[in-house]
Amino acid sequence: MKVFVTGGTGFIGRHLIDRLLSRGDDVTALVRSEDAAAALRARGVNAVIGDVRKPETMREAMAGSDAVFHTAAWYKIGAKDWQQAEEINVQGTKNVLSLAHELGVPRIVYTSTIALYGDTRGRVVDETTTAPNGPFATEYDRTKWRAHYLAALPLIEQGAPVIIVQPGAVYGPGDRSSVAQMMEWFYKGYFPIFPGPELRLHYAHVDDVVEGHLLALERGKPGESYILAGPAVSMRELIELWSKISGRPEPLLYAPPGLVKPLAPLMGLLNRTFNLPDLLSEETVRICDFHYVVSSDKARRELGWQARPLEEGMRQTLAALDRTLDAPQPQVIAQRFKAGKIAALSLLGLLAVRALRRRRKRSW
């Protein structure tokens, strides 16, 4: 089978290409640099330099494909280059899917996300749920909503054989997302206080998500969407699991959203002034109590898809992290926790004073 893949250097795309090559497929991947192209060519991939924002750079390479996987996306929370999100996630998706339909590609698999549903507020939603058009807490949520409803679905109505898959949070060795960054910070002892332990997400191992893409290609119905979401846990439950597996301490304090979310504008101001990590961004604070809760029953029923137990997948991921990171000594972690505890208590004290002053003003 001749397969064209966008996002071949991304987390899902890299693992997808591995599986396609192992099946003996003829794989062409779109990349944006010569270095990335050279790395893929060394693995037997026909790498083409181009950009999803420029359809003419994809036409020749995509022509004659039996299938197209569109996995390329701008996936960041709180990043400063958010202006690219609209160009890549919305216009780029429209370009890829439109071109594949124009060229007569018989199977097109588009990687969407459960994030387009936003905060489900305790409800369990599925593929039949119409996601609200805002307000959106992050640029990623907003632009993936637009890609889903303004690019993919209109093309399906025009007859494009698009099959949509919607992963939740994807994890595994080699990840570079905010989930991986959070895991690394925990591993190094940077979380003496953890904000927003109520944030609830579904987590699926990257190999399981790739399997879902292949099942969608083989068994999915054009025009249908399939949610590929693993177990749903809160951030507190996830960190407790990391602590159990790694033996590293849990945070000393879990700051409730009521104390954290008022700081969102301040974090936005600090991010515009200083080069802070994305985990400390206004968007990250804004979603600290969100529930992205969905059902994968359709994918299990119609595709035969399954996600491995979370502890099994996280054990593998933490083991890989342990091999690649220069982990600090226990005394260093203890020092970081002590400093973080002092900073956390100081912050809570300031917030308490601020709340008390506001209450006194209202009473006057």
N, C-alpha and C positions, 0 to 999 in steps of 0.2 A: 504494500500500500504506500502511495506517495502522500506524505503528510507535511503540511506547512504549519509552523509554530511561531507565534509572536511571543515575546517575553522569554526567550530561551535561556537568558542568563539570570532570570528571576528565580525565586525559591521553588515555586511550583513548576515553572518551565524547565529548570535543570533536571529535576527528578522525572518529569514527564518524558523528556528526551531520552533519558536513560532507559526507561521502560519501552519506549518505541524502538530504540536501537536493539534492545534485547529480544524484541519480537521479530526483528529483521525488516522493519519498515525503512523506507527511503525517506529520510528526514531532511527538510529544509527549514532553517531557522533564521528569523530576522533579528539582526543585532545592530548596535549603533556605533561600534568602534572596531577597528582592525584587530586590536588585541583580543577582544571577545570573539571575533570571527576566527582568528588563528587557533584559539583554545578549542572551539567547537570542531573546526576542521580536523584537528588532531584526533578527535574521537570518531571521525567518520561522518560528520554532519556537513551538509551543504550549507554553509553559512553565508548569508547575504547581508551586506550593509545597507540599512535603510531606516525608515522612521514611520511609525503608524500615523503620524501627522501629515505624511506625504505619500498619498496613494500610489503615485507613479513609481516610487522606489520599491514597491511590492509586486507590481503587476506581473512582470515577467517570471519572477520566482514562484508566484502563487499559481500561475496558469497550469492547468492540467493536474492539479492536486485532487486526490480522492477525499481528503479531509483537511479542515483547517481548525486548529486550536488557537483561540485568541485569549492568551493568558496575560499579555502585557497590561500593566496598570501602574498608576501612581498610587502607591500604598504607604501613606505616612500619617501619623497623628501628631499635629503640632509643628510640622516642619515649616521652615521659613520660605520654601520654594512652592508654596501652595498655588501660585498662579498657574503652574504647569498642570494642575489637576484637571481643569476644564479641557485643556487642549489634548491631553493624553487619554483621560478616562472617557470623555464624552465624544469629542470629535474623532479621536483615534479609533474608538470602538465603531463609530458610524462608518469610518473609512474602511476598516478591515472587513466588517460584515457586508457592507455594500459591495465592495470589490469581489469578495468571495461569491456573493449571489450573482453578480454580473458575469463572472467567469464560469458560472455553472457548477461550482463545487457542490457535490451531493450531500455532504455532512459537514456542519459547522458547529463547533462546540465553543461557547462563550463563557468565560469565567466571571460570574457576577459575585455577589456576596450577600450574606444575611444582614450586613450593616445597613442596607438600604431601608430596612424596616424601622431603624432607629430604636429608641427606647420602647420596648413592648409593655412596660409597666406591669409586669407580672403575668401578662397574657402569653399564651403559647400560640404563635402564628405559624402559618404554613404557606405553600405556594399559591393557595387560593386567596390569600390576604392581599388587599391592595394597600401598598405602603403609602402613608400620608406624604404629601408634598411639603415637607417642612413642618415646623422649624428644624433645621439640621444643626447638630452640635459640632460637627467636624466637616471640613472640606471633602474628606474622603466619602463620608456618608452622602453628602449632597451630590457630588459628581457621579458616584456610582448609582444613585437613584436616577439621575438624569440619563445615564448611559442605558440603564435597564428600560426605562419607560419612554425615552425620546429617541433611542437609537435601536435597541434590539427588538422590542415589541412592535414598533411600526414596520420594521423590515419583515418580521414574521407575518404580519398581516398582508404584506405584499407577496408572500409566498416563499420567502427565504427559509431554507431548511436549517434554521438555527435551533440548537438545543442549549438551554441555559443550565449551568451548574452554579450553586450558591454555597460556597464553603463558609464556615465560621472562622474562628482564629485557627491558623495553621501553624504547627510547631514541628520541631524535629532537628536533628543535627544539621548544621550549616545555615540555620535561619539567621537573618539579620534584621528582623522586624522589631517592633516595640516589645513584643512578647519575649523575644530573645534577649533584648537589652534589659528587660525587667528581671529575667532569670539570672543574667550575669551580675546585675547589681546585688540581687539577693545573695548570690554565691560568694561575692566579695565582701559582704557585710555592710552594704551601703543603705540598708533599710532598718535602722533602729526604730523608726516610726514609719508606718505605712498608711498613706491616705486613701480613703475610698475602698475599704475592704468589701463593700456590698456589690461592686461592679460584677455582673454575672455574664459570662461568655461561654460559648461552646468551643471545645478544643478538639481538633482532629489531627492526627499524625500526617505528615506530608505524603507518606507512602499510601495511606488510605485515601487521601484526597485525590492523588493521581489515579488510583484504582477507580475511584468514582468517575473521573474524566473518561477513562477508557470504557467503563461500563455504559456511560452516557453515549459514547460514540457507537457502541455496538448494539445497545438495547434501548436507548432513549428514543422518544418520539419527537420528531421535529415540531417546534412550537411549544414544547413543554419545558418547565423548569423543575430542577431537582435540587433540594437542599441537602448538602453534604456536611452536616454538623455533628461532631462527636459529643461526648458528655458535657453537660452544662454545670459549671461550678462557679462559686463566688471567688473573688481574689483571695479572700481569707482562707477558703478551703484549698485553693491552689497552693498558697504559700505554706500552709500546714503540710500538704503533701510533699512539697519540695524539702521541707525541714525533715520530715520522716525519712525520705529517701537519702538525703545527703548528710544528715546528722548536724547540719548547721542550725543555729538558733533562729527562732521566729522573731519578728520585730517585737520590741518591748511594748510598743503602743500601736493601736490601730485607730487612726483619727477618723471620726464619723464625718459623713458628707456635710452635715450642718456646719461644721467648723471649717471644712476645706473649701467648699464651693464658693463662699464669699471672696476667696482669695483669687478667683479666676481672672478678674480684670487686672489685679496686681501682677499676676504671672505674665499676662499679655504685655504689660508695660515693661517688665523686666526683660522679656524675650526680645522686645524691640531695642533694648538698650545694651543687653549683654548676650553673649553667645551661650545660652543655656541649653542643656540637653533637651531633646523632644519630650522626654518623660516628665519634664517640669513645665510643660507648656500650658497655655490657657485651655486648649482643647482637651488635654489630658485631665485637667482638673474638672472641666465641665461635665465629663462623662463618668465621673468617679462613682456615681450611684446608678448608672444605667443598667437595664436588663435587656440584653439581646438574646431573647429566648424563643426558640423555634422548634419545629418538629421535622425529623428526617424520615418519617414513616413512609412517604411516597418513594423515596430513593431505595429504602429497604425492600419495599413491596414490589416495585416495578423493575428495579435494576439489580436487586440482590446485593446491595451495598451494605457493608458493615464497618464500624469504626472499632479499633482495638480499645481495651480498657485504658483509662487515662494513666493509671499508675505504671502499667507496662511501657507505654510510650514515653512517659516522663523519665523513667529509669534509664532508658536507652539514651535519651537526650541529655540528661545530666551526666551520664557516664562519658559521653562525647565531649561535653563542656569541661569536665574534669581533666580530660587528656589535652585540651587545647589552652586552658587558662593557667596563668601563673597565680594560683590561689594564695591569698595572704595567710600568714600564720595566725593561730587562734588569738594571740595577744593583740595583734593588729586589729582583728575584728572586734575584740573587746573594747579597745580604745575608740574605734569608730562608733560603737554602740553608745559608749559613755558620752562622747561629744554630741552624738545625735540626740540622746535623751535630754541633755541640757538645752539644746536648741529647740527641741520639741516642746519642752515645758515652758520655755521662754515665749514661744509662739502662742501656746495655749493661754498663757497669762495675758499677753497683749490682746488676744481676741476677747478674753473675758472682760478686761478693762474697757475695751471698745463697746462691747454689748451693754455693760453697766452704764456707761455714759449715755448711750442712746436711750436706754430705759428712763434715765433721769430726765433727759430732755423731753421725752414724751409726757412724763408725769407733770412737767411744768405747764 
